[in-house]
Structures are given as C-alpha cells and as structure tokens.
Amino acid sequence: NECINELQAAGLSPNVAQGLDDIFKKELVKFSDLDERALEALKELDEEGALAVLKQFNESNLQHVHNKSAFLCGVIKIHRQRCKEELAGHINGDSKKTGPNEDKIQELLERTNYSLDVTTGQRRYGGPPPKDVYDGVEPGTGCQVFVGRIPRFVFEDELVPLLEEAGVIWDFRLMMDPMSGQNRGYGFVTYTDKDAATECVKMVSFFVTHAVFLEYPSPQLPFLNSIYKLVTQTTQPCNHSLDNYEIRPKKFLGVCVSQSNCRLFVGSIPKTKSKDEIFEEFDGITQGLKDVIIYLQTEDKMKNRGFCFLEYTDHKAASQARRRLSSVKVKAFNNTVSVDWADPVEEPSDEIMAKVVNLTSPPFSTSQVKVLYVKNLSMKATEEIVMATFSAYGEVERVKKIKDYAFVHFKERENALKALSELNGLNLEGEPIEISLAKPVDKKKKERQMERKMMTHAFGMAGFGGRGGYNMRGRGRGMYGGQIPPMGFAYGDDYFTGDYMGYGYYDDPFF
C-alpha cells in the first residue's frame, strides 16, 4: 500500500500504480530500479496504453537486462511507434514478436562465462570478457569488425561460436529491431587485438568493399543494377576454410574491419575562442570529452576557422554528445551550433608507414616513407625558408607548401626521421611547427570513396563533397556542397587538392 500511494503521489493512476506494484511483487524489478524519467514517460501515456506497456514489460525476459529503467523507457517508445504504425495500417496489431532461443543463449553464457546486456536497441555480449579469459587493456582502433547480412532470426548462440574461432572476443553487439524482436541484420564484434580482427575477416567473409551500398538491385534505378552485377562479378573470395560462410541455406555473412568513430565536427564556433575555451565550454555540456582539435586561420593565428573537432573517449560518448548538441535547446557560447560525425581517419598500418609508398597496384614498392608533413606554418615561412631549415639534416629533394602546411621530401628516410625528432615544435618565423610522417594515400580507397559519393548523389541524399562538385542544399557551405569538409580544411579552401591532405596524407604524383 505504501508503494502504491507513492506511485499515485507521483501522478500515476490507481490502476497503473497497481500494475507496477504487481511487477514489484514478482521481484522482476525493484521500485528503486525505476528512475524519474521512466515514471514521467509512463505518466504521459493514457491508462490503456500504460497498462499495455506494463503487460509487455512484465512478459519480457529481463534476465539479461541490467538497466531496467532504460528498458522500460524503450518499451514505452516501442509502444508509441507501434500505435503509429497500426493507425497507418503498416503492421497488424495482432502480430507477435519473435526472439532467440533462451535455453541455447543460457547454455552459451554458462560455457563462456560472458555477460549479456539486453536493451531495446541492441544485445551486448561481453564487454569486458571474464578476467580468466582476458585481463588486459580495452582494445583500441582496428580491433572492431562489422558483421553484416546476418539472417534476422539468428542470435548469439549461432554467431559467437563462429566469431570466437578468430580470437578472444571483447564484446559482440547485435543491433535489434524492437518492433519485431528480430535483429537488424548486422552487428559489431570487437576482439582483444588487431590480429584477431584481421583473422575474422579472412575466415568468415568474401570481401564486399564498396558493393555493400547495392546489396540488392534497384528496380527504381535500372542503371544501378549493372553496377551491382559488375561489382559482384569482380569481387573474388579469398582462399580460407570458412570463406563465404553460409550460416543458413543461401545466407552468407559479409564482414569487414570497422572503425568506431569517436570524433564530431562542430561548426558555428566563434573564431575568437581558443582551444582551452572551446574544451571548457563543451566539457560542461557533454560527457566523455577527451580532446579538441582546432585549425587556425592562415592570416591571423589568433583566430580559429569557425569550426572544431571534438574527440570523445568512445563511440557511445560521442553518439550521446551528438544527440545532445543537435537539440535546439542546447547552445554553446550562447549560439546554436551545427554538429555531425567527422570523417574517420584511418591510419595506415605500421608496415605501410615503414615500407610501402606505391599503393596503386601490386607489386608494391619497397622504398620507405621519407616525406614529412609540416603544419602550422606562418605566412612568412616560404618554401625556400622551409627548404633551408630542413636541408640542415640531409638532402631535401623538394618542398611543397599549401597555405599553412607543407610536405618536405627527403632523399633518405634516416634524415627525415632525424629532422622529425629535432625540429618538431621549432618556432619557425613566429609559429611553432608540428611535424609528422606523411601518410601514403591508398588510391583504390579514394576511388571507392568517390564511387560511394556518386551513389549517394544518385539517390538524392547529399551533394558531391569535392571541389567543383554539385552545390546542392545540405549541411555544407561554399564549394563543398552537401557534405561537411574533411578534417583539416576551412570552408572555401582555394588550395583544395584531395580528400586526405588535411590529415597529412600526400599524393606523390601531384607533386
């Protein structure tokens, strides 16, 4: 009675309060497990809807649900979506949800001692694994693999035994469709090291690369069917025992190494704000902020270029920050900012950075990377001054300066590394320069990116990203059309030369 009185005092009707109390009595969830947000969401429903939500919540398998309050909020959200779909006639109100075989799931968990956390949007297996399995640091970049084309009725009991053959699993996140109870056809598996992720790709998948956007031929756009056929005909599987794995009859998995994006692009930043001021502002608005990246104007090094990049501790923190900053109620520096995902930076492998320069086609050249990427150059630092400064450490073949950064080509890699060590942070013509090894461009990857942009434009979703492209309406400005420019470029950069230049990538034939 005391609990019912407290629920009614919170604004719930007597019947809804009684329904919640019945759930508490079954010990499926405690009153202390529900926060104010869940009760407020329940109050917004009419009595019939609230009772229907409690019925569904009561019938749900909460064994692997850690945050029951968030799960209840998810059930409420699903109920609202189902009501809209039923009114529109898109779904049948009598349709029942399907799900995994709980006995097989429990058998898997008992065998591996991994945990399972279920929410309305995903199922997370592990993260972290048991200490007797792995007791190291959390995996970094390059350890995550995207698993696609999963049959909608396949769950962890079938997927995990296959994936764990490649190595120790940190976690596996299976994306769920809360309306049907089936998976969404894809998930993400994170291994404890990069070698296991690479092995997973070799074992399980035929490589789909850029064909993933045309998984099914389009009857509306017939010309895309020929592209789809061309790509599927030229995509060759690798020779491994589990290649092109058929998990169900005529159902083949497709996997590729994935990269968690932890970086946001934020526009409409006051140009007078420093890096520390920007960090303090956004650290107070969002959680998990790790670093702020700004680019200074070429003409005035006391001002930024009106945008910045926010680096977060993980993808979840970045996703929550993006959702919060997208709200019109949230302002930074008393101004509404524009926010979107930044283009992820894919670092070349150590082998490529140490040896490979020619990435166009095999056989690859064995000459080592001996080009330095120098940024934060002042206007006074001409190519001649840069040449003279770096020539003190060895023969420099050529220098190419582009606005406030440059590429310095040494004849010998040893001299390049010595200059990198000695000159990084040097005050050159009034500005401290930053130096790193330039990153070779994977030209085939650039071609695939251009194809994806063309496909995106064909579907009418966005503009062409590069210079001279289609200036369609979108989030971008100036000549960049409908897409946000890659990190490292200001809007309207007259020296735009390629997608990668602002990251320290160089395209040798250009110079």
N, C-alpha and C positions, 0 to 999 in steps of 0.2 A: 504493500500500500504506500509506503514511503517513497518507493521508486516511481510508482505511477503518479503520485502527487507532484513529484519533482519534474516529471516529464510534462505533465499538464501545465505546471507553472512555466515551463519553457515555451509553451504555446502549442503543444500537440493536442489533438482532440482526444477524448477519453478512449475511443476505440483504437486509435493509433498507438496511444500510450500503453494500452492493454496488450496490443500485438507485440510491441517491443519488449514488454515485461515477460511475455511468454517465451520470447527468444532468450532473454537473460536466464530464465529458469532452466532452459535446456543446456545452459552453460556453453552455448555456441559462441557467445560473445559476452563480455562484461560491460556494464554501464560505463565504466572508466575508459573502455576502449574507444568509445564514440566521442569525438570532439564537437565543438560548437558548430563547425562547418557542416558536418553531417546532419545535425539536428535542424539547422537552418534550411538546408536543402530539402529535408523531409517535410518541413512546415510549408514550403512553397507549393507542394502538391495538394490536390484535393484529397478528401478522405479515401475515396475509392482507389485513387492512384497510389496513395501512401500505403494502403493495405496490400495492394498488388505488389509493390516493391518489397515490402516486408515478407510476403509469401515467397517471392523469388529469392530473396536473401536467405530465408530460412531453408530453402531447398538446395541452395548452393553448397558445394563442397568447400568448406572453409579450413580444411585440414592443413593446406599449404599456404594459406593467406596470412601474411604477417601483419599488414596494416589493414585491419578490418574496417576502420572508419573510412579510409580512402576507397576500399572496396565497395562499401555501401553507397558512397557518392557516385562511384562508377555505375552501380546498378540503377541508381536514380537517373543518371544521364542516359543509359541504355533504354530505360522505360520511356523517357521523353522522345527519344529517336524512334522507337517502335510505334508509339502513338501517332507520330507524324507520318511514318511510312504506311501505317494501316489506314489513316484518313486519306492518303493519296492513292491507296489501292495497290501499293507496290509489294506488300507482303500480306500473308494470311495470318490473321490474329491467332489461329489455332496451331500455327507451326511451332514445333518443339526444337529446342537447342540440342545439339549433339556435343559430344566431348570425348576425352580419352578414356581408355580402359583403366580405371583407378587401381585395379588389382595389379596390372602389369607395371604401372607407374610406381606403386609402392614396392614392388619386387625390385625394380631398378634402383630405387633410393636405398633399400636395405643392402643391396650388393655393393654400391659405390660409397655409401655414407655421405653423399652430397645432399645439400638442402634444395628445396624447391619453393620459390616465392611466386604466388599467383596473384595477378591483378586483372582488372577487366580488359586491359590492353595488351598484356604480354605475360608469358610464363618464363621465369628466370631460374634455370638450373645451375646451382653452384654460385660462385661469386662471393667470397673466395671458396676454393675447394677445401676439403678437410686437411688439417695440418700434417697428418701422416701421409697424405698424398703429395702435397706441395706446401712448403713453408717459406717461400721466397717473396720477393717484392712483386707488386702488382705489374702485370705486363704493360709494355709501352706500345709505341707505334709499330705497325707491321705484324702484330700478333692476332689481329681480328680477321675473320673470314666471313664473307657474305654467302649464305646458303639460299639459293632460290629454286623455284619450280618444285616446291615441296607440295605433295598432294594435301588437300585441305583436311583430310581426316587422319593424317599421320602426326604422331606426337613423340615425346622424348623416348619412349620405350623402344622405338624403332630407329630414331635418329642418333641417339647418344652412342649406342654400341658401334655404329659405323664411324662416327666422328672421333671417338676416342682411340681408334686404331692409329691415327696420325700422331698422337701425343697426348700429354696431360691437358685436360680441359680446365680452363679457369672458370668460365661460365658459358652457358648457351641460352640465348634469349629468343624465344619463339613468339613472333608477333601474332596476336589473336584478334579475331573479329567477334566483338562482344554480342553482336546481334544474332549470330548463328552458333556461336560456341566452337566454331572451327578455326584453324589457323589461317593466316592471311597469305600463305604460300611462300613465306620467306622468314629467315631468322639470321642471327649473328652468333657465331661461335668464336670465343676468344681463348687462345692457347697460352700456355705459360712462357713460350718462346717463339721466335720467328720461324725457326726451322720446322716446328710442328705445323704452323700455319701454311708454310710452303708445301709441306708434305701432304697436307689435306687437299690442297688444290690439285696436286699431281694425282692423288689417289682417286678422288671422287668424281672429278668433273671433266667434261670436254669444255674447252675454253670458248666462251661465248663473246667476250670483249664487247664491242660496240653493237652487236646484234641484239642485245638484251632489250633495246627500245622497240624492237619489232618482233616480239616473241610470237605474235600471231599476225598473219597477213591482214591487211586492212581492206575491206570491201568498199569503204568510202573513198579511199585514195589508192586507185589501182596501181599507180606508178610505184608506190611503196612496196607492192608485192614483189616486183622484180628485184628491188634492193634486198628484201628479206631472203629471197631464193638465192641470190648471189652470195650473200654473207653465209648462209647455212651450207652452201655447197663448198665454199672455200675454207670453212672452219674445220680443221683437222684435229681429231683427238690424239692425245699423247699415249704412248705405249706403256700403260701401267695396268696392274691386275684389276683394280677397281675402277678403271676408266669408264666414263659414261655410265655411272652406276644406275641401274634400273631398280629403284626402290619398290615400285609396284609395276604391274604389267603396263608397258608403254609410258611409264612415268620416270623420267630421267632427271636427276639432280643437276643443277648448274651452280658452280661455286667460283669465287674469285677473292683475292685478298682485299679486304676492306680497310678503310681508314676512318677512325672516329674523328669527326670534325668538332673541335673544341674552340673554334675561333669565330667571332662575329664581326661583321662590318657594320659600323655605325657612322651615319652621315649627319650633317647639320650640326657639327660641333663648332663652337666659337673659335675662331682662328687665333685668338689671343691666349688661349688656355695652354698651359704646359702639360707635360706628361704626368707629373705628380698631381696636378689639379684634376686632370681627367680621371686618373686612377681613384682618387679620393671620392669624386662625385659618383662614379659608377659602382664603387665598392660599397657605398652606402645604399644604393638602390637594389643591387643584385648580390647574390651569394656565390662564393667559389671563384672570384676573380683572381687570376694569377699574375697577369701582366697586361700592359697597354702598349701598343705599337703605334707610333705616330710618324708622320713624314713632314718635314719642314719645307717651307717654301724656298725655292731656289734663290729668289731675290732678297728675301727677308728671313733670316734664320731664327728670328724671334717669334715667328708665327707658324702655325701648322697649316695643313692644306684643307682644313674643313672636314676631315673625316679621320677615323681611327679604327684600330682593330683591337678587340677585347679577347684576350686569351684566358680560358677557364680551366679549372683543374680536370674536368672530364666532360664528356658529351652531355650527360644529364644536366650538369650545372649550366652549360651553355644553352641547352634547349629551354630550360626554365627561365634563364635570363632573356632569351629572345622573346619568349611568350610575354614576359613582364614588360619589356621595353616596347613591345608592339602595341601595348594598351595606350589609348589616347589620354588616359588619366595620369600616366607616368611621364614626368618631364625631367630632363637633365639640363642643368644650367637655365632653369625656367623656360625651357624650349622643348617642343616635341621633336624627337629625333627619328631618323629612318634607320631601320635595322634589318639585317638579313644575314644569312650564312656567308662567311668568307669562302673564297675558293680555297680548297685544301692544298697544302704544299706537300707534294710527295718527294721526299728526299731520295736521291739516287743511292744505290747500295754502296757499301764500302768498296766492293770490287770495282764498280764503275768509277767511283771517285779516285781510286788508286791507279787504274789502268786504262779504262775504256774512254775513248774520245769519239770514235765513229760509231754511232748507234743507228745508222740508217739501215744497214743490212749486213748479215754475216758474209765473210769473216770480219769480226771486229778488229780494229787496230789495237796494238798493244802499247802505243805511246801513252804516257801518263799525263794526267791533268796538270797543266802548268800555267793556267790563266787565273789571275786574281781579280776578284770583284771588289771594287773600292767604292764606298758610298759616303754620303755626307760631305761631298766636295764643295768648296766655295766657288763663287763665280770667278774669282781671281786665279783659281788653280786651273791653268790651261793644260792642254795635252803635253806641251813642251815641259812645263814645270813637273807634271806627274812623271813624265819620261825621265827627267833628270834625277828626281828623287829616288825612283826605283832602280835606276841603272847602277846605282852605287852598290847593289847587291848581286849584280850579274847582268848578262846581256839581255836587253829587252827588245823583242822583235818589233812590237808596235803597241800603241796605246789608243783606245777609242773612248772618248768621253761623250756622254749623253746627259746633258743638263747637269745634275749634281751627282752623277755616279759614272764610273769608268771601268773598262776591262783592260788589264795590263797583261800582255802576252810575253812570258819569259821563254827563253830558248831551252833552259834546263829547269826541271821540276825542283831540284835541290835549291836553286837560287830563289825560286818562287816561295818555297816554304820558309826560307831564311828571311826574306823580305816580309812575309806574313807575320812572323814571330817578332821581328824588330820594329816594324812600322805601324802595327795596329795600335790605334789611339794617338798617333802622332798629330800634332797641331800643324796643319798644312794651310798656309795662307789664312790663318784666323779661325779654322774649323777643325775639330778632332775627327779624323777619318776612321772609318770602320772597314776592316779588310777580312775577306774570307775567300776560300777557293771557289771559283766559278763552277757552276753545275752544268754538266753536258745536257743538251736537250735531246730527249727521245723523240725523233721526228715522226715516228709512226704514231706515238701517243698524241702528238699535235694534230696529225691528220684525223685521228679518231675523234678528238675534241671538236674539230671543225665539222665533221660529219654529224656529230650529235647536235651542234648548233643549227646546222641546216635542217635536221629532222625536227628540232624544236620549233624552228621558224615555220616549217611546213604545216605543223599542227596549229599554228597561230598563237603560240603560248608566250613567245618573247621575241625580242629583236636580235639582230646579229651583233655579237659582242665587240668585234674589232673595228679598226679604223676603216672608214668608207662603207660600213655596213648599213643595214636598214635602220633608220632612226624612227622606230615605232614607239608608241606610247608605252611607258613602263617605269620601273624604278630608277633607271639610269638617267644620266643627263648628258647633254652635249653629244659628241660624236659616238659615245658608247652605246647608244640605242637603248634597248630594253633591259640590259643587264648591268649589274654593278661591275666596275672595272676590277681587274685583278689587283691583289695587294701590291703596293709599291708605285702605283700610278695616280697622279692627280687627274681630276676631270679636265678634258680638253688638252691632254699632253701632246704637244706638237711633235715629240720625238718618239712616238709610239712605234716600236719595231717588232714586237712579238709578245705572246702571252706570258712569257717567262722572265722577261728582262728585269722586272722589278723585284724578282726573287733572287737575283744573282745567277740566273741561267744565261748561257751565251750560245749563240748560233754561229759557229765558226765561219761558214761561207759568207755571212753578212758582212764580216769584217775583212 
